[in-house]
Amino acid sequence: MRPFALVICAKDEAAMIRSTVLTALKAVRPGDTLFVIADNCSDQTALFARKAGAEVFIRDEIYPRGKGAAIAWFVKTQAQRLLRYSFLVILDADSIIHPNFISILDQSLRKDIKAAQCFVSPIRYENSPVATLIALSETVEQTIFDHLRARAGWSVRLRGTGMIFVPEVLMDLNFGTDSEVEDIVLSLLLADRKIKIHRIESATVYDPKPLKAAAASRQRARWFRGQWLTLWGYRRVVLKTLISGLDGCSLIGSLFLKPRWLKLTALLLFGVASIRHPWIFVPVLSLVLIEILMIMIGLIRLPDRRIFFRALWYLPRFVLMWIKGIFLSILNKPWLRVRDNQEKKDCSGTGYDYGQHDWDEWLKHATSQKGVK
């Protein structure tokens, strides 16, 4: 068995870190290790994680901020130790994995793979229309568009959680100092080094979605600002990746052409404006129709599609949530946390008085419904 290191980044996540750690430890085999980075926490995240059984590293450096900076700090300060592991797996503080998660990775990751992305399955969205539509978008993106990219032999994008790296590769990347969207930066840096990001569909990371529109808007505001800052800061890498071929164009599109509804609307308006020029109008309209068709195929193939279809009535407010996020991203104000304390309790299901039994029962239900290979 090749040794794996699970790395959980946490900032003020006392409401859920214990349950996350206890669940993750069930996947850890002899030789594997679970690390928690307690990044500038003002609560008892580090204490709860350590009592639950994780090895905890406390980061007190205020600047630079963000998850990327915390990962870069951890990799730099623990470099010699991390080289003992075959792979590092980056997880969020609210991510859930199945007990056979590492075993599946060990079987799926070939020796030539240097970077990979697990399937990120949205959870706990059924009672929130906005969370349901967010889950719909992410699921279709992975099951249809990422599937096609993988079939073509192209890279997929990293998604923040469920990211897998060979330690030497992650240590060689200069990241974490100038962006809070570490998944975009890492995807670009890997593309610049011609390192393919493989799709590991068989290994699933369960990821809760924001339950409230306000939290979702804050999350998208952070993404938008990070996207545009990264687009400008790494413009040479972006241009180099774009001209490298269809693989590079696909990766750049998946990183920056978000949200999909806005991209399709812009393409449709451009096509209508060029209706007198068939050589422009026909390809643009065809592209829009093909993408809509793939989205519909993705909807039809979903195992719980009735939930998603029922949430479509919320689509106008979903668009407004995105628009609010775009507006917030251009304001000159400090970042807001995606979840406040109450939302963390809602997300964890039981708050500070959580019970591991609740998570175990949920995990059995989720994997029986979605199917874990």
C-alpha positions in Angstrom: 0.0 0.0 0.0 1.3 3.4 -0.9 1.1 5.9 1.9 -1.4 8.8 1.6 -1.7 12.1 3.6 -5.1 13.7 4.0 -4.7 17.4 4.6 -7.8 19.4 5.9 -7.6 23.1 5.9 -9.8 24.7 8.6 -10.4 28.3 9.7 -12.9 28.7 12.6 -14.6 25.4 11.9 -15.2 24.2 15.5 -18.8 23.4 14.7 -18.0 20.6 12.3 -14.3 19.7 12.5 -14.7 16.9 15.0 -17.2 15.0 12.8 -15.1 15.6 9.7 -12.0 14.2 11.4 -13.7 11.2 12.8 -15.2 10.3 9.5 -12.0 10.8 7.6 -10.0 8.7 10.1 -12.1 5.7 9.1 -10.5 5.9 5.7 -6.9 6.1 7.1 -4.9 2.9 6.8 -1.7 1.9 8.5 1.0 4.3 7.1 -1.5 7.0 6.1 -1.9 10.2 8.1 -4.6 12.8 8.6 -3.3 16.4 9.1 -5.4 19.4 10.0 -4.1 23.0 9.3 -5.8 25.3 11.8 -5.3 28.6 10.0 -5.5 31.7 12.2 -8.4 30.3 14.2 -10.2 32.3 16.9 -12.2 29.3 18.1 -11.4 25.7 19.3 -10.9 24.2 15.9 -7.4 23.0 16.7 -8.4 21.5 20.1 -11.4 19.7 18.7 -9.4 18.3 15.7 -6.6 17.1 18.0 -9.0 15.4 20.4 -10.7 13.7 17.5 -7.4 12.1 16.5 -5.9 14.4 13.8 -2.4 15.7 13.8 -2.8 19.5 14.0 -0.6 22.3 12.7 -1.4 25.8 13.9 -0.7 28.7 11.5 -0.5 32.1 13.1 0.7 34.1 10.1 -2.0 36.7 9.3 -0.6 37.5 5.8 -1.0 36.2 3.2 -4.6 35.1 3.8 -6.6 32.2 2.4 -6.6 28.5 2.0 -3.9 28.6 -0.7 -1.5 30.4 1.7 -2.2 27.9 4.4 -1.4 25.0 2.1 1.7 26.7 0.9 2.8 27.3 4.4 2.2 23.7 5.5 4.0 22.3 2.4 7.0 24.5 3.0 7.3 23.9 6.8 6.7 20.2 6.6 8.5 19.4 3.3 10.8 16.6 4.5 8.0 14.8 6.3 5.5 15.1 3.4 8.0 13.5 1.0 7.4 10.2 2.8 3.9 10.0 1.2 3.1 9.0 -2.3 0.2 11.4 -2.5 -1.3 14.4 -0.7 -5.1 14.8 -0.7 -6.4 18.3 0.0 -9.9 18.4 1.7 -12.1 21.1 3.1 -13.2 21.2 6.7 -16.7 20.2 5.8 -15.8 17.5 3.3 -16.9 13.9 3.9 -15.2 10.8 2.5 -16.2 7.1 2.5 -14.2 4.6 4.6 -12.8 3.0 1.5 -11.8 6.4 -0.1 -8.0 6.0 0.2 -8.1 2.3 -0.8 -10.0 3.4 -4.0 -7.4 6.1 -4.7 -4.6 3.6 -4.2 -6.1 1.4 -6.9 -7.0 4.2 -9.3 -3.9 6.4 -9.3 -1.4 5.1 -11.8 2.3 5.6 -11.1 2.6 8.2 -13.9 -0.2 10.4 -12.4 1.2 13.6 -10.7 -2.0 15.5 -10.1 -5.7 14.5 -10.0 -9.2 15.5 -9.0 -11.8 13.4 -7.2 -15.5 13.6 -8.0 -17.0 16.2 -5.8 -20.6 15.2 -5.0 -22.9 17.9 -3.5 -24.8 16.9 -0.4 -27.4 18.3 2.0 -29.0 20.5 -0.7 -32.5 18.9 -1.0 -34.3 21.3 1.4 -32.8 24.5 -0.2 -33.7 25.5 -3.8 -30.6 27.6 -4.2 -28.4 24.8 -2.9 -30.2 22.4 -5.2 -29.5 24.5 -8.3 -25.8 24.9 -7.2 -25.6 21.2 -6.8 -27.3 20.7 -10.2 -24.7 23.0 -11.9 -21.7 21.2 -10.3 -23.0 17.7 -10.9 -23.7 18.3 -14.6 -20.4 20.0 -15.0 -18.6 16.9 -13.7 -20.8 14.1 -15.1 -21.0 15.6 -18.6 -18.3 18.2 -19.4 -15.5 16.8 -17.3 -16.4 13.3 -18.5 -16.0 14.4 -22.1 -12.7 16.2 -21.2 -11.3 13.0 -19.7 -12.5 10.9 -22.6 -10.6 13.3 -24.9 -7.4 12.9 -22.8 -7.6 16.5 -21.6 -7.0 17.9 -18.1 -9.9 18.7 -15.8 -9.9 21.6 -13.4 -9.1 21.3 -9.7 -12.1 22.0 -7.4 -10.7 23.0 -4.1 -11.5 19.8 -2.3 -10.5 16.3 -3.4 -7.3 17.6 -5.0 -4.5 15.1 -5.3 -0.8 15.8 -5.7 2.5 14.0 -5.7 4.3 15.9 -2.9 7.2 16.9 -5.1 4.9 18.5 -7.6 3.0 20.6 -5.1 6.3 21.7 -3.5 7.6 22.9 -6.9 4.6 25.2 -7.5 4.9 28.8 -6.5 1.4 29.5 -5.2 -0.6 30.7 -2.2 0.7 34.2 -2.0 -1.4 36.2 -4.3 -4.9 34.6 -4.7 -7.6 33.1 -2.6 -8.8 30.8 -5.4 -6.0 28.3 -5.0 -7.8 25.7 -7.2 -7.6 28.1 -10.2 -4.0 29.1 -9.5 -2.9 25.5 -9.1 -4.7 24.4 -12.2 -2.9 27.1 -14.2 0.5 26.3 -12.8 0.1 22.6 -13.5 -0.9 23.4 -17.1 2.1 25.7 -17.4 4.3 22.8 -16.5 2.5 20.4 -18.8 1.2 18.3 -15.9 -2.1 16.8 -16.7 -4.9 16.8 -14.0 -6.5 13.4 -14.2 -10.2 12.8 -13.3 -10.7 10.1 -10.6 -14.4 9.4 -10.9 -14.4 6.4 -8.7 -13.3 8.3 -5.6 -16.0 10.6 -4.2 -15.7 13.6 -1.8 -19.1 14.7 -0.4 -19.3 18.5 -0.2 -22.1 20.5 1.5 -23.5 23.5 -0.4 -24.5 26.9 1.0 -28.1 26.6 2.2 -28.9 30.3 1.9 -28.8 32.7 -1.0 -26.8 35.3 0.9 -24.0 32.8 1.7 -24.0 31.6 -1.9 -23.6 35.2 -3.1 -20.7 35.8 -0.7 -19.1 32.6 -2.0 -19.5 33.7 -5.6 -18.2 37.2 -4.8 -15.0 35.6 -3.5 -14.7 33.4 -6.6 -15.3 36.3 -9.0 -12.8 38.6 -7.5 -10.3 35.8 -7.3 -10.9 34.8 -10.9 -10.3 38.2 -12.3 -7.3 38.9 -10.1 -5.9 35.6 -11.2 -6.7 36.2 -14.8 -4.7 39.4 -14.8 -1.9 38.2 -12.5 -1.4 35.0 -14.5 -2.2 36.5 -17.9 0.9 35.1 -19.5 0.2 31.6 -18.3 -3.5 32.0 -19.4 -2.4 33.1 -22.9 0.2 30.4 -23.1 -2.4 27.7 -22.1 -4.9 29.1 -24.6 -2.6 28.8 -27.6 -1.4 25.4 -26.5 -4.4 23.7 -28.2 -7.9 22.4 -27.5 -6.9 20.9 -24.1 -5.7 24.3 -22.9 -8.7 26.2 -24.3 -11.0 23.7 -22.5 -9.2 24.2 -19.2 -9.3 28.0 -19.4 -13.0 27.9 -20.3 -13.8 25.7 -17.3 -11.8 28.0 -15.0 -13.0 31.4 -16.1 -16.1 31.2 -18.2 -18.5 31.1 -15.2 -21.4 31.0 -14.6 -22.5 28.9 -17.5 -25.9 30.7 -17.9 -24.1 34.0 -18.3 -21.7 32.6 -20.9 -24.6 31.1 -22.8 -26.6 34.3 -22.6 -23.6 36.3 -23.9 -23.0 33.9 -26.8 -26.7 34.0 -27.7 -26.7 37.8 -27.8 -23.5 37.8 -29.8 -25.1 35.3 -32.2 -28.2 37.4 -32.6 -26.2 40.5 -33.2 -24.3 38.8 -36.0 -27.4 37.2 -37.6 -26.5 39.0 -40.9 -23.2 37.2 -41.0 -24.0 33.4 -41.3 -20.3 32.4 -40.9 -20.5 33.8 -37.4 -24.1 33.3 -36.5 -24.3 29.6 -37.4 -21.2 28.4 -35.4 -22.2 30.5 -32.3 -25.8 29.3 -32.3 -24.6 25.7 -32.9 -22.3 26.0 -29.9 -25.1 27.3 -27.7 -27.5 24.5 -28.8 -24.9 21.8 -28.3 -24.1 23.0 -24.8 -27.8 23.2 -23.9 -28.3 19.7 -25.2 -25.5 18.4 -23.0 -27.0 20.1 -20.0 -30.3 18.5 -20.7 -28.7 15.1 -21.1 -27.0 15.7 -17.7 -30.3 16.5 -16.1 -32.0 13.3 -17.5 -29.1 11.1 -16.3 -29.2 12.4 -12.7 -30.5 9.8 -10.2 -32.4 12.3 -8.2 -33.5 14.5 -11.1 -37.0 15.2 -9.7 -35.5 17.2 -6.9 -33.6 19.3 -9.4 -36.6 19.8 -11.7 -38.7 21.0 -8.7 -36.0 23.6 -7.9 -36.1 25.1 -11.4 -38.9 27.4 -10.4 -36.2 29.2 -8.3 -34.1 29.9 -11.3 -34.8 33.7 -11.5 -33.7 34.1 -7.9 -30.7 31.9 -8.6 -29.7 34.3 -11.3 -30.2 37.2 -8.9 -28.0 35.4 -6.4 -25.2 35.3 -9.1 -25.7 38.9 -10.0 -25.4 39.9 -6.4 -22.2 37.9 -6.1 -20.8 39.8 -9.1 -21.8 43.1 -7.6 -20.2 42.2 -4.2 -17.0 41.1 -6.0 -16.3 44.6 -7.3 -16.9 46.4 -3.9 -13.8 47.5 -2.1 -14.6 45.7 1.2 -13.1 42.8 3.2 -14.1 39.3 2.4 -17.1 37.9 4.2 -17.1 34.3 5.4 -19.3 32.1 3.3 -21.0 30.6 6.4 -21.7 32.2 9.7 -21.8 30.2 12.9 -25.5 29.3 12.5 -25.0 28.2 8.9 -22.1 26.0 10.0 -24.4 24.3 12.5 -27.1 23.9 9.9 -24.5 22.5 7.5 -23.1 20.0 10.0 -26.6 19.0 10.9 -26.1 19.0 14.7 -23.9 22.0 15.5 -21.6 21.7 18.5 -23.6 18.8 19.9 -22.9 16.7 16.9 -23.0 12.9 17.0 -20.9 10.7 14.9 -23.8 8.3 14.6 -25.7 10.9 12.6 -22.9 11.2 10.1 -22.5 7.5 9.8 -26.2 7.0 9.1 -26.2 9.8 6.5 -23.1 8.4 4.8 -24.7 5.0 4.4 -27.8 6.6 2.9 -25.8 8.9 0.6 -23.6 6.1 -0.8 -26.4 3.7 -1.2 -28.3 6.3 -3.3 -25.4 7.6 -5.3 -23.4 4.4 -5.6 -19.8 4.2 -4.4 -17.5 2.1 -6.5 
